[in-house]
């Protein structure tokens, strides 16, 4: 049960980051409550990576690195359970 809950949380975080990446390609209202919630959840995860990894050619690769790190953490935590 705990294994499935932890796995679900990691998968939801990954999904939210992926949705944020997709929404970055279109114009969204940053004051929309759902968009604000998305940013509030993903900013603490993405901001440290954005500080370390500068944009290359106008592309932000920090979400990709964050997704890789989240997956590695998920595997590590699930192996410990």
C-alpha positions in Angstrom: 0.0 0.0 0.0 2.7 2.5 1.0 4.7 1.4 -2.1 1.8 2.3 -4.4 1.2 5.6 -2.7 4.8 6.7 -3.0 4.9 5.6 -6.6 1.7 7.5 -7.3 3.1 10.7 -5.7 6.3 10.5 -7.8 4.3 9.8 -11.0 2.0 12.8 -10.3 5.0 15.1 -9.8 6.4 13.9 -13.1 3.1 14.4 -14.8 2.7 17.9 -13.4 6.2 18.9 -14.7 5.3 17.4 -18.1 2.0 19.4 -18.2 4.0 22.6 -17.3 6.4 22.0 -20.2 3.5 21.5 -22.6 1.8 24.7 -21.3 5.0 26.7 -21.8 4.4 26.3 -25.6 1.1 28.1 -25.5 0.0 31.4 -23.9 -1.8 30.7 -20.6 -3.3 33.1 -18.0 -0.8 33.0 -15.1 -3.6 34.1 -12.8 -5.8 31.1 -13.5 -6.2 29.2 -10.3 -5.2 25.9 -11.9 -2.2 27.3 -13.6 -1.2 29.0 -10.3 -1.5 25.7 -8.5 0.6 24.0 -11.2 3.3 26.6 -10.8 3.1 26.5 -7.0 3.7 22.7 -7.0 6.4 22.6 -9.7 8.4 25.8 -8.9 10.1 24.4 -5.8 11.2 21.4 -7.9 12.3 23.2 -11.0 13.9 26.4 -9.5 17.0 24.7 -8.2 17.6 23.0 -11.6 17.0 26.3 -13.4 19.7 28.0 -11.3 22.2 25.3 -12.2 21.4 24.7 -15.8 21.2 27.8 -18.0 19.0 27.8 -21.1 20.7 26.7 -24.2 19.6 28.3 -27.4 16.5 29.6 -25.8 15.5 26.1 -24.6 15.2 25.3 -20.9 16.5 21.8 -20.2 15.9 21.9 -16.4 12.5 20.1 -16.6 14.2 17.2 -18.4 16.9 17.0 -15.8 14.3 17.3 -13.0 12.3 14.4 -14.5 15.4 12.2 -14.6 16.2 13.1 -11.0 12.7 12.4 -9.9 12.7 9.0 -11.6 16.0 8.1 -10.0 14.7 9.2 -6.6 11.5 7.2 -7.2 13.5 4.1 -8.0 15.7 4.6 -4.9 12.8 5.2 -2.5 10.8 2.3 -3.9 13.8 -0.1 -3.7 14.1 0.9 0.0 10.5 0.1 0.6 
